[in-house]
């Protein structure tokens, strides 16, 4: 039986009232592939609609036979509210994604069915069961091979993106203590056949973003992929672990393949923090060499940094910002380490009585949801906000722009990346003050 299926992703209140700069970026930025990828798995006999609240308001009154909701932890409360509205209309609701995989017992109380893990192995059975009116309470997905998977349904996305997104792999070979990816995808790293990735890339725009957790985890696969990309003439960005500096030839090859920027999980300038978090692939002393090698290849470097790890102190904010200046990183993204429910890190902090709130909307890396060891929650939140503001002061942006000629990233894109990173968290800051007042009450 053919069904009218809606794939839904919600947004939080302050995201539904975005500043103009954020709307501008959403109008011209990187497409989110989660819902289009899921749509590609659904047989063509069904009518599929994508509703992404970060792009446009949801229409929960639309005709639908089945709703499939995906949500990260910070979107779980909104997902529950959407599910309640739809179930009151008699629409069966299935929820998957990171939060459902990490915390299925809670999710089960809000929906008709929960999907744990990856949807590819179970989606067809789920659809058959939904058509027959006999959804199971849970569907357990498993690790899948990337060979021959259907392409994302990009035709269902708004025609507003200038940067296409693509996946060349899934998972990560590392096991950092604060990361939830292994809990969702399982251990290990799975690479997509290079030929399939290249075939998909040929039909995409000249500007691309790889959504892989670590594009260079398998260096031989990365080498084959980058070599095959050279004739395509694409410009692209991706994520790479810091240990790519061990392979300068791979960095140079990425540059020749059109790489304009790598986002790297440096996380902290404290080696003690890295050891405690089991991030053994990082060496603080090697950061400079990696950045220099990328710059020599024309590749910009974005540093993903975390505050609130157990060896951080009130001095860590200024020290980290100064280190970013000294290392000449091109962008820096300062966030607060977050213990996601369902992970070992969350369980450890809960056992120590350090979890301050279980209001999941704050679990996005911008808010202090736990008690730090050597900081107060207010020091942690205000320090992270200060770091963003200080790093993106106009004089610092202007200094970085003077070096833009060494990079393949166009100057206007570099300027917009600085502007985006400066403004992306601003709308949530009043919510942080609200959380602090609740914690301190």
Beta strands, then each sheet from edge to edge (+ up, - down):
strand 1: 4-9
strand 2: 47-52
strand 3: 66-70
strand 4: 92-96
strand 5: 113-116
strand 6: 138-140
strand 7: 164-166
strand 8: 169-172
strand 9: 188-191
strand 10: 207-210
strand 11: 235-239
strand 12: 259-267
strand 13: 300-307
strand 14: 331-336
sheet 1: 2+ 1+ 3+ 4+ 5+ 6+
sheet 2: 7+ 10+ 11+ 12+ 13+ 14+
sheet 3: 8+ 9-
end
